[in-house]
């Protein structure tokens, strides 16, 4: 039964400076071998800026960069970036594997308290990615607060959340990640950033990897750059879901 070696890069981001951010991650990725899936934070090329798309790198440039590392490390690599598309600006989660297969998820829930809904177009499609025997649900930051959108329909084993989640609401971040793991009986990984932006927002990180029972498999320190790692067992997940099949009594619903 497959295992998945997972790494989360909890790091600071340079405001509106794509080349500097990529160079920083180049250094971290250079020695990161033996991993199957590597996760970067939300808007990892620019920071969480409403005008980020004006300063963003082109999608193909980011995909090329992700693929270069994915091919060299034989791992899937991803995070979200701000992109200007023909139909509007999106906050897009890109996951790229060594064979240059590209998976895209556009953030569904836009953070209105920062005006994100005024600058970005919401996504409409829930995406499941298959990799190394695991079914993976990519999600972005504010999506975490909406359990119906994240609900496991017996279609994923691991939920990934990338974020720029501010320090004053760090308790919400850890509590909601734990809840998503328990209620969905799935592994959950939350990769948040650290540092401070020119707009005054501070980010404490608190990145987590959780078991399907909400148990802590790995946790990054507060306000510290870190590389967080854990090995996930599909056999253990399936065994738990067979022993405690709460998923079989879940309510049916339809998203509109």
Secondary structure as GFF3:
##gff-version 3
##sequence-region A 1 256
A	DSSP	beta_strand	3	10	.	.	.	ID=ss1
A	DSSP	alpha_helix	18	29	.	.	.	ID=ss2
A	DSSP	beta_strand	37	39	.	.	.	ID=ss3
A	DSSP	alpha_helix	52	55	.	.	.	ID=ss4
A	DSSP	alpha_helix	59	73	.	.	.	ID=ss5
A	DSSP	beta_strand	76	85	.	.	.	ID=ss6
A	DSSP	beta_strand	88	96	.	.	.	ID=ss7
A	DSSP	beta_strand	102	106	.	.	.	ID=ss8
A	DSSP	three_ten_helix	112	114	.	.	.	ID=ss9
A	DSSP	alpha_helix	116	119	.	.	.	ID=ss10
A	DSSP	beta_strand	128	131	.	.	.	ID=ss11
A	DSSP	beta_strand	134	140	.	.	.	ID=ss12
A	DSSP	three_ten_helix	141	145	.	.	.	ID=ss13
A	DSSP	alpha_helix	147	150	.	.	.	ID=ss14
A	DSSP	beta_strand	158	162	.	.	.	ID=ss15
A	DSSP	three_ten_helix	167	169	.	.	.	ID=ss16
A	DSSP	alpha_helix	170	184	.	.	.	ID=ss17
A	DSSP	beta_strand	187	191	.	.	.	ID=ss18
A	DSSP	beta_strand	194	196	.	.	.	ID=ss19
A	DSSP	beta_strand	202	204	.	.	.	ID=ss20
A	DSSP	beta_strand	208	210	.	.	.	ID=ss21
A	DSSP	beta_strand	216	219	.	.	.	ID=ss22
A	DSSP	beta_strand	226	233	.	.	.	ID=ss23
A	DSSP	alpha_helix	234	243	.	.	.	ID=ss24
A	DSSP	three_ten_helix	246	249	.	.	.	ID=ss25
###
